[in-house]
């Protein structure tokens, strides 16, 4: 072997230090995968596999003659023309349009009031608003169900002492508003915390510049704080879209107090639950669940598209 060939092989071969560094990089990568592995296992076992199994079930039908047969998209076609499901989707869409703006306005005002520093008991006020979120939704629905009671509720008793008729909180005309009140009571504090955390991240230089220009508290809130809260408000709206279309606990518990008002198809989630566990239509319930997920995705994307377009214009 010539001297030139030996020199070229020596130049191409990695040095000991370079090889050691390569082994370290491989070791770091393996360690990273080990840390991520528990999450991936839980994610696959608890989300991916159930979704895949539900998608599989949605393609079959249980028939009296023939047993379980492949139905293709028949369950989805049936769901798209199911009046009970369509009415439930329309009802929760109306619920979203009424309840979410009220809840976010109250949460925004509370966050601005706490951030202003004018409240003497700001910590108590913040805890008082956030505390309902710590109450489980089942407990909240039971509590408000007692308050709404037309025979034993405190509102009905006060109305009786005043010589008035009991408020009709559990009638068909009032039920959606009664449910909206429960959800607003539960989640206003949660959204307030998100908005308040976003306010704490606003640079104080902007407040100082506004004070130099002579802006008051209201002008500062309108021109500086609220524009800075747009990303946080968008997050709150997206969460509210998901929560509104997944409304389940509150109507499911209130159904026992007003069975003639809240039926099994009052909300899409309640309808899917009734199909699967009461009507034993598991395959159709899986299709309903996937269509509900598609509605949530479309609604969330519509909110993102509208807000992004307005921010650019």
N, C-alpha and C positions, 0 to 999 in steps of 0.2 A: 504494500500500500504506500502510495506516495505521500509526501509531506503535505501537499495541497489538499488531497482528499481527506486526510486526518483533520486538518484545520477546518474544512467545511463541515465535517460531521460534528466536531466540537462546537462550532458556532450554532448548528441547528439543534443540538441536544440542550434541553433546559438545565440550568444550573441547579445545585442542590437547594439553594434558597428559593428559587422560583418554584420548584417542585413542592417544597414545604408549604409555600403560600397557596398553591393550588389545592393541596390536601386540606388546608384550613378552610378555604372557601367552600369546598365540598362538605366539610364537617358542619360549618355554619348553616348551609342550606338544609342539611339533614335535620339539624336541631330545630330549625324553623318549621319544617314539616311536622315534626313531633309535637311542637306546641300547638299547631293548627289542627292536628288530627282529631282531638276530642270534640272540637266544635264541628268539624266536618262530619264526624260520625253521628252526632246528635242531629245536625241539619239534615243529613240524608235520611236518617231513621224516622225523624219526627215530621219532616216536611216533604221531602222529595218522594219518598216511597208512598206515603199516604196519598199524595196528589196523583202519582202514577196509578195507584190502585183505584182511586176514585174515577180517573179518566177511563180506566179499563171497564169499571162497572157501568159507566154512563153509556157504553156502546152495546149493552145487552138489555134484554127485557125478560121478565118472568111471566110466562104464559101458562094457562090452565092445561092446554094441550101442547105438549112438546117441551115443557119445562123452560129452562133458561136458553134463549136463542140469541144469536147475534142480530142486532137491530140497526147497526150503523148510526146514523144521525137522527133516527126517528124520535128519540127522547128529546133531542134539542128542538126538533120541529114542533113537537107537542108543547114544549115549554114556551116557545115563541108565540104560540097561539092560545096559551092558557090564560083565561081572563083573571083568575084569582092571582096568578103570579104578576101579571101586568098591572093590576090594580094595586098590589102590594108595592111594586117598584114605584109607581106614581105617587103612592102615599108617602113613602120615605123620601122621595125627591121633594115633595111639598114640605115635609118635615125639615129637610135640610135648608130649604130656602127661607123658612120662617125662623127656625131655632138658631142656626149657626150665626147669622148676622147679629142677633140680639146677644148671644153669648160672647162673641168676639168684641162687640162694643163695650159690654160691661167689663170684660177682662182687660181691654185696652185702657179704659178709664181708671180701673183699679191700679194697673201698672204705672200709669202716669202720675196718679195721686201719691203712690208710694215713692216713686223716683223723685218727685218734686221736693221732698224733704220738709214739706209744710205740715205733715201729719205728726202729732205728738206721740201717738201710739202706733207708729208704722209697723213695728214688729207684730204687735197684737192683731192689727188689721190684716196684715199679710197672712198670718197663721189662721185667722178666722175665715178668710176666703179660701185658703188652700185646704182646710180641714175636711170639707165635704168630699174632696177627691180621695181621701184616705178611707172613707166609708165604703165598704163593698156595695156594688150596684144592687145586689139582692136586698141588702139591709135598707138601702135608700128607697127602693121601690116599695118594700113593706111599710116603711115609715110613712112615706107619702100616701100610700094606699089607705093607711089608717086616718091620715089627715083629710083625705078626700071622701071618706065614708059618709054616705047620705043619712045614715041612721045613728052612728056612734061617733062620728068624727067631730073634732072641736069646732070646725067651721059650721057644721050643721047644728050643733048645740047653741053656738052664738046666734045663728040666724033664728033659731027657735025662740030663744029668749027675747030677741028683738021683734018677734012677731012676723018674721019673714020666712019665706020658703027656703029650704036647704039649697045651697049651690049645686048645680048639676055638673060636677066635675067629671063624672063617669058616664056621661051620655055620649052619644055618637058625635054630637056637635062640639063637645068640649074635650073629648078624649085625646086628640092629637095635641092640643095645647097643654093638657095636663101632663102628657109624656114629655113634651118639650120643656116644661118647667122642671121636671125631675132631672133631665139630662143637663139642663143649664145649671142647676144647683150643684150637680156632681162635678162638671168639667170646667166651670169658669175659673176656678183656682188653678187648675192644671195649665190652662192657656195663659193665665196671668203670670205664672212663674216663667214660662217661655219668653213672654214679652218683656218681663222685668229683667231677665238675664240679658236679653238683647240690648236693653236700655243701658245697662251697666257697662256695656262694651263700647258705647259711643264716646269718642274722644272729648275730653273736657275743653280742649281748645275751641271747639265749635261753640260751646256754651259761653266761654269767655268772649269770643268775638261777637256773639249775639248780644251779650250784656253791654259791650262797648258801643254797639250800634243802637242801644236803647230799647232792645226787644224785651217785652215782658214775658211772664210765664206762659201765657196762652200762645203768644206769637212764637216763642221758642219751641213749645210743644208741637205747634202746627207746621213750622218750617224746618225743624231739625229732627225732633224725636220721631214723629210719625213717619216721615220719609225713611229714616234709618231702620224702622221696624218692618219694612216691606218684606224682606226675606223671612223674618220670624212669623209674620202674619200669613205668608204663603204656606209655611210649614203647618201652622195651626189649621188653615183651611183644608189642606190635604188630609191631615189626621181626622178632621171633622167629616170629610167626605167618606172616608173609610168607616168611621164609627156610625154615621147616619145610616148607611146602606147595610150595615151589619147589626142594626138595632134588634135586640133579642130579649135580654133579661127583663127590662122594664115592661114591655107588653106581655111577655109570658107570665109574669107574676100578676099584673093587673087584670089579666084575663079571668082570673078566679073571682075577682070582684065585679067584673062586668062581662060575663060570658056572652051576652047577647050583642055586645058592641065589638069586642075583640074576638074574632074567629081565628081559625088556624091559618088563614092566609092574610092576616093583618099586615105583616111585614114579610119580605122574601125569606129572611133567615128563619122566622117562625114557621113559614110554610114548608121550607125544606126539612126542618126538624120534625114537623108533624108527618110529612110524607115518609120519612125514614123510620121513625120510632113508633108512630101510631098506625099509619096505613101500610107499613112494611113494603113500601115502594122504594127500595134502596137505590135501584138503578135510575129511576126518574129523579130521585132526590139528588143524586150525584150530578146529573145533567143540570138541574136547577142551580146547584152550588157553583158549577163552572160558569154558567151564564151570569150569575150574580157577580162573580169575580171579574168577568169581562166588563160588566156595567161599571164596577168600581174603577177599573183601569181606564176606561173611556172617560168617565167623569173626572178622574184625577188629571188625566192628560188635558182635558178641556180647560180645567182651572189653570194648569201650568201654561198652556198656550195663550189663554186670554191675558193672564198677568204678565207674561213675557212680552207679548205684543204691546201692551199698554206702556210698559216700562221703556220700550225702545222708541215709542212714538213721542 
